[in-house]
Amino acid sequence: MNIAARLIKAGSAIRTEKRKRSSIPLPDVSIMQKRGDRMFAIINTRSERWLYGTDFRYHPPHQRTSKNQMLTFEDKETAKFEFKRRQCGKDYRIAVLKTVEIKKLLDEE
């Protein structure tokens, strides 16, 4: 099961657990780390900002970057495909990310 599916499954568990008023189960991150799951993202090496979107109204498309948000990809092939599709320039590279660990889940209110 991929990371996105695990987080969606965890989200549905959170909604059912909230109704029951019991503790919220966290996904088992250690299993993902043992399997060697990696995440990928695109970064602008000049500005050190992450790619979070692309504005296709322009030609060539304009990249939207931020220090606080990023698009993540499950595998290297998808990251390469999106890199080409978004027509990223020479300042952009694909970065390999560490597996994200969940510290705390907040209640929806």
MODELLER restraints for C-alpha pairs under 7 A, 6 or more apart:
rsr = mdl.restraints
at = mdl.atoms
rsr.add(forms.Gaussian(group=physical.xy_distance, feature=features.Distance(at['CA:10:A'], at['CA:27:A']), mean=6.37, stdev=0.5))
rsr.add(forms.Gaussian(group=physical.xy_distance, feature=features.Distance(at['CA:14:A'], at['CA:24:A']), mean=5.92, stdev=0.5))
rsr.add(forms.Gaussian(group=physical.xy_distance, feature=features.Distance(at['CA:17:A'], at['CA:23:A']), mean=6.89, stdev=0.5))
rsr.add(forms.Gaussian(group=physical.xy_distance, feature=features.Distance(at['CA:17:A'], at['CA:24:A']), mean=6.14, stdev=0.5))
rsr.add(forms.Gaussian(group=physical.xy_distance, feature=features.Distance(at['CA:29:A'], at['CA:101:A']), mean=6.55, stdev=0.5))
rsr.add(forms.Gaussian(group=physical.xy_distance, feature=features.Distance(at['CA:33:A'], at['CA:99:A']), mean=6.83, stdev=0.5))
rsr.add(forms.Gaussian(group=physical.xy_distance, feature=features.Distance(at['CA:37:A'], at['CA:99:A']), mean=6.90, stdev=0.5))
rsr.add(forms.Gaussian(group=physical.xy_distance, feature=features.Distance(at['CA:38:A'], at['CA:96:A']), mean=6.82, stdev=0.5))
rsr.add(forms.Gaussian(group=physical.xy_distance, feature=features.Distance(at['CA:38:A'], at['CA:97:A']), mean=6.28, stdev=0.5))
rsr.add(forms.Gaussian(group=physical.xy_distance, feature=features.Distance(at['CA:38:A'], at['CA:98:A']), mean=6.28, stdev=0.5))
rsr.add(forms.Gaussian(group=physical.xy_distance, feature=features.Distance(at['CA:38:A'], at['CA:99:A']), mean=5.94, stdev=0.5))
rsr.add(forms.Gaussian(group=physical.xy_distance, feature=features.Distance(at['CA:39:A'], at['CA:72:A']), mean=6.40, stdev=0.5))
rsr.add(forms.Gaussian(group=physical.xy_distance, feature=features.Distance(at['CA:39:A'], at['CA:73:A']), mean=5.76, stdev=0.5))
rsr.add(forms.Gaussian(group=physical.xy_distance, feature=features.Distance(at['CA:39:A'], at['CA:74:A']), mean=5.29, stdev=0.5))
rsr.add(forms.Gaussian(group=physical.xy_distance, feature=features.Distance(at['CA:39:A'], at['CA:75:A']), mean=6.58, stdev=0.5))
rsr.add(forms.Gaussian(group=physical.xy_distance, feature=features.Distance(at['CA:39:A'], at['CA:96:A']), mean=5.98, stdev=0.5))
rsr.add(forms.Gaussian(group=physical.xy_distance, feature=features.Distance(at['CA:39:A'], at['CA:97:A']), mean=5.10, stdev=0.5))
rsr.add(forms.Gaussian(group=physical.xy_distance, feature=features.Distance(at['CA:39:A'], at['CA:98:A']), mean=6.74, stdev=0.5))
rsr.add(forms.Gaussian(group=physical.xy_distance, feature=features.Distance(at['CA:39:A'], at['CA:99:A']), mean=6.61, stdev=0.5))
rsr.add(forms.Gaussian(group=physical.xy_distance, feature=features.Distance(at['CA:40:A'], at['CA:72:A']), mean=5.53, stdev=0.5))
rsr.add(forms.Gaussian(group=physical.xy_distance, feature=features.Distance(at['CA:40:A'], at['CA:73:A']), mean=4.98, stdev=0.5))
rsr.add(forms.Gaussian(group=physical.xy_distance, feature=features.Distance(at['CA:40:A'], at['CA:74:A']), mean=6.50, stdev=0.5))
rsr.add(forms.Gaussian(group=physical.xy_distance, feature=features.Distance(at['CA:40:A'], at['CA:75:A']), mean=6.66, stdev=0.5))
rsr.add(forms.Gaussian(group=physical.xy_distance, feature=features.Distance(at['CA:40:A'], at['CA:76:A']), mean=6.60, stdev=0.5))
rsr.add(forms.Gaussian(group=physical.xy_distance, feature=features.Distance(at['CA:40:A'], at['CA:79:A']), mean=6.49, stdev=0.5))
rsr.add(forms.Gaussian(group=physical.xy_distance, feature=features.Distance(at['CA:40:A'], at['CA:94:A']), mean=6.69, stdev=0.5))
rsr.add(forms.Gaussian(group=physical.xy_distance, feature=features.Distance(at['CA:40:A'], at['CA:95:A']), mean=5.59, stdev=0.5))
rsr.add(forms.Gaussian(group=physical.xy_distance, feature=features.Distance(at['CA:40:A'], at['CA:96:A']), mean=4.70, stdev=0.5))
rsr.add(forms.Gaussian(group=physical.xy_distance, feature=features.Distance(at['CA:40:A'], at['CA:97:A']), mean=5.60, stdev=0.5))
rsr.add(forms.Gaussian(group=physical.xy_distance, feature=features.Distance(at['CA:41:A'], at['CA:70:A']), mean=6.95, stdev=0.5))
rsr.add(forms.Gaussian(group=physical.xy_distance, feature=features.Distance(at['CA:41:A'], at['CA:71:A']), mean=6.00, stdev=0.5))
rsr.add(forms.Gaussian(group=physical.xy_distance, feature=features.Distance(at['CA:41:A'], at['CA:72:A']), mean=4.81, stdev=0.5))
rsr.add(forms.Gaussian(group=physical.xy_distance, feature=features.Distance(at['CA:41:A'], at['CA:73:A']), mean=6.15, stdev=0.5))
rsr.add(forms.Gaussian(group=physical.xy_distance, feature=features.Distance(at['CA:41:A'], at['CA:79:A']), mean=6.90, stdev=0.5))
rsr.add(forms.Gaussian(group=physical.xy_distance, feature=features.Distance(at['CA:41:A'], at['CA:94:A']), mean=5.74, stdev=0.5))
rsr.add(forms.Gaussian(group=physical.xy_distance, feature=features.Distance(at['CA:41:A'], at['CA:95:A']), mean=5.29, stdev=0.5))
rsr.add(forms.Gaussian(group=physical.xy_distance, feature=features.Distance(at['CA:41:A'], at['CA:96:A']), mean=6.68, stdev=0.5))
rsr.add(forms.Gaussian(group=physical.xy_distance, feature=features.Distance(at['CA:42:A'], at['CA:50:A']), mean=6.07, stdev=0.5))
rsr.add(forms.Gaussian(group=physical.xy_distance, feature=features.Distance(at['CA:42:A'], at['CA:51:A']), mean=5.54, stdev=0.5))
rsr.add(forms.Gaussian(group=physical.xy_distance, feature=features.Distance(at['CA:42:A'], at['CA:92:A']), mean=6.62, stdev=0.5))
rsr.add(forms.Gaussian(group=physical.xy_distance, feature=features.Distance(at['CA:42:A'], at['CA:93:A']), mean=5.67, stdev=0.5))
rsr.add(forms.Gaussian(group=physical.xy_distance, feature=features.Distance(at['CA:42:A'], at['CA:94:A']), mean=4.53, stdev=0.5))
rsr.add(forms.Gaussian(group=physical.xy_distance, feature=features.Distance(at['CA:42:A'], at['CA:95:A']), mean=5.87, stdev=0.5))
rsr.add(forms.Gaussian(group=physical.xy_distance, feature=features.Distance(at['CA:43:A'], at['CA:49:A']), mean=5.79, stdev=0.5))
rsr.add(forms.Gaussian(group=physical.xy_distance, feature=features.Distance(at['CA:43:A'], at['CA:50:A']), mean=4.46, stdev=0.5))
rsr.add(forms.Gaussian(group=physical.xy_distance, feature=features.Distance(at['CA:43:A'], at['CA:51:A']), mean=5.78, stdev=0.5))
rsr.add(forms.Gaussian(group=physical.xy_distance, feature=features.Distance(at['CA:43:A'], at['CA:92:A']), mean=5.53, stdev=0.5))
rsr.add(forms.Gaussian(group=physical.xy_distance, feature=features.Distance(at['CA:43:A'], at['CA:93:A']), mean=5.54, stdev=0.5))
rsr.add(forms.Gaussian(group=physical.xy_distance, feature=features.Distance(at['CA:43:A'], at['CA:94:A']), mean=6.35, stdev=0.5))
rsr.add(forms.Gaussian(group=physical.xy_distance, feature=features.Distance(at['CA:43:A'], at['CA:95:A']), mean=6.64, stdev=0.5))
rsr.add(forms.Gaussian(group=physical.xy_distance, feature=features.Distance(at['CA:44:A'], at['CA:50:A']), mean=6.23, stdev=0.5))
rsr.add(forms.Gaussian(group=physical.xy_distance, feature=features.Distance(at['CA:44:A'], at['CA:91:A']), mean=5.50, stdev=0.5))
rsr.add(forms.Gaussian(group=physical.xy_distance, feature=features.Distance(at['CA:44:A'], at['CA:92:A']), mean=4.40, stdev=0.5))
rsr.add(forms.Gaussian(group=physical.xy_distance, feature=features.Distance(at['CA:44:A'], at['CA:93:A']), mean=6.54, stdev=0.5))
rsr.add(forms.Gaussian(group=physical.xy_distance, feature=features.Distance(at['CA:45:A'], at['CA:91:A']), mean=5.57, stdev=0.5))
rsr.add(forms.Gaussian(group=physical.xy_distance, feature=features.Distance(at['CA:45:A'], at['CA:92:A']), mean=5.85, stdev=0.5))
rsr.add(forms.Gaussian(group=physical.xy_distance, feature=features.Distance(at['CA:45:A'], at['CA:93:A']), mean=6.82, stdev=0.5))
rsr.add(forms.Gaussian(group=physical.xy_distance, feature=features.Distance(at['CA:46:A'], at['CA:91:A']), mean=6.04, stdev=0.5))
rsr.add(forms.Gaussian(group=physical.xy_distance, feature=features.Distance(at['CA:49:A'], at['CA:65:A']), mean=5.63, stdev=0.5))
rsr.add(forms.Gaussian(group=physical.xy_distance, feature=features.Distance(at['CA:49:A'], at['CA:66:A']), mean=5.19, stdev=0.5))
rsr.add(forms.Gaussian(group=physical.xy_distance, feature=features.Distance(at['CA:49:A'], at['CA:67:A']), mean=5.03, stdev=0.5))
rsr.add(forms.Gaussian(group=physical.xy_distance, feature=features.Distance(at['CA:50:A'], at['CA:65:A']), mean=5.20, stdev=0.5))
rsr.add(forms.Gaussian(group=physical.xy_distance, feature=features.Distance(at['CA:50:A'], at['CA:66:A']), mean=5.31, stdev=0.5))
rsr.add(forms.Gaussian(group=physical.xy_distance, feature=features.Distance(at['CA:50:A'], at['CA:67:A']), mean=6.02, stdev=0.5))
rsr.add(forms.Gaussian(group=physical.xy_distance, feature=features.Distance(at['CA:50:A'], at['CA:69:A']), mean=6.77, stdev=0.5))
rsr.add(forms.Gaussian(group=physical.xy_distance, feature=features.Distance(at['CA:50:A'], at['CA:70:A']), mean=5.28, stdev=0.5))
rsr.add(forms.Gaussian(group=physical.xy_distance, feature=features.Distance(at['CA:51:A'], at['CA:63:A']), mean=6.80, stdev=0.5))
rsr.add(forms.Gaussian(group=physical.xy_distance, feature=features.Distance(at['CA:51:A'], at['CA:64:A']), mean=5.88, stdev=0.5))
rsr.add(forms.Gaussian(group=physical.xy_distance, feature=features.Distance(at['CA:51:A'], at['CA:65:A']), mean=4.45, stdev=0.5))
rsr.add(forms.Gaussian(group=physical.xy_distance, feature=features.Distance(at['CA:51:A'], at['CA:66:A']), mean=6.59, stdev=0.5))
rsr.add(forms.Gaussian(group=physical.xy_distance, feature=features.Distance(at['CA:51:A'], at['CA:70:A']), mean=5.43, stdev=0.5))
rsr.add(forms.Gaussian(group=physical.xy_distance, feature=features.Distance(at['CA:51:A'], at['CA:71:A']), mean=6.31, stdev=0.5))
rsr.add(forms.Gaussian(group=physical.xy_distance, feature=features.Distance(at['CA:52:A'], at['CA:64:A']), mean=5.82, stdev=0.5))
rsr.add(forms.Gaussian(group=physical.xy_distance, feature=features.Distance(at['CA:52:A'], at['CA:65:A']), mean=5.59, stdev=0.5))
rsr.add(forms.Gaussian(group=physical.xy_distance, feature=features.Distance(at['CA:52:A'], at['CA:66:A']), mean=6.79, stdev=0.5))
rsr.add(forms.Gaussian(group=physical.xy_distance, feature=features.Distance(at['CA:52:A'], at['CA:69:A']), mean=6.15, stdev=0.5))
rsr.add(forms.Gaussian(group=physical.xy_distance, feature=features.Distance(at['CA:52:A'], at['CA:70:A']), mean=4.34, stdev=0.5))
rsr.add(forms.Gaussian(group=physical.xy_distance, feature=features.Distance(at['CA:52:A'], at['CA:71:A']), mean=4.90, stdev=0.5))
rsr.add(forms.Gaussian(group=physical.xy_distance, feature=features.Distance(at['CA:53:A'], at['CA:63:A']), mean=6.22, stdev=0.5))
rsr.add(forms.Gaussian(group=physical.xy_distance, feature=features.Distance(at['CA:53:A'], at['CA:64:A']), mean=4.95, stdev=0.5))
rsr.add(forms.Gaussian(group=physical.xy_distance, feature=features.Distance(at['CA:54:A'], at['CA:61:A']), mean=6.50, stdev=0.5))
rsr.add(forms.Gaussian(group=physical.xy_distance, feature=features.Distance(at['CA:54:A'], at['CA:62:A']), mean=5.78, stdev=0.5))
rsr.add(forms.Gaussian(group=physical.xy_distance, feature=features.Distance(at['CA:54:A'], at['CA:63:A']), mean=4.55, stdev=0.5))
rsr.add(forms.Gaussian(group=physical.xy_distance, feature=features.Distance(at['CA:54:A'], at['CA:64:A']), mean=5.48, stdev=0.5))
rsr.add(forms.Gaussian(group=physical.xy_distance, feature=features.Distance(at['CA:54:A'], at['CA:86:A']), mean=6.52, stdev=0.5))
rsr.add(forms.Gaussian(group=physical.xy_distance, feature=features.Distance(at['CA:55:A'], at['CA:61:A']), mean=5.58, stdev=0.5))
rsr.add(forms.Gaussian(group=physical.xy_distance, feature=features.Distance(at['CA:55:A'], at['CA:62:A']), mean=5.11, stdev=0.5))
rsr.add(forms.Gaussian(group=physical.xy_distance, feature=features.Distance(at['CA:55:A'], at['CA:63:A']), mean=6.30, stdev=0.5))
rsr.add(forms.Gaussian(group=physical.xy_distance, feature=features.Distance(at['CA:56:A'], at['CA:62:A']), mean=6.79, stdev=0.5))
rsr.add(forms.Gaussian(group=physical.xy_distance, feature=features.Distance(at['CA:61:A'], at['CA:86:A']), mean=6.82, stdev=0.5))
rsr.add(forms.Gaussian(group=physical.xy_distance, feature=features.Distance(at['CA:61:A'], at['CA:87:A']), mean=6.86, stdev=0.5))
rsr.add(forms.Gaussian(group=physical.xy_distance, feature=features.Distance(at['CA:73:A'], at['CA:79:A']), mean=5.73, stdev=0.5))
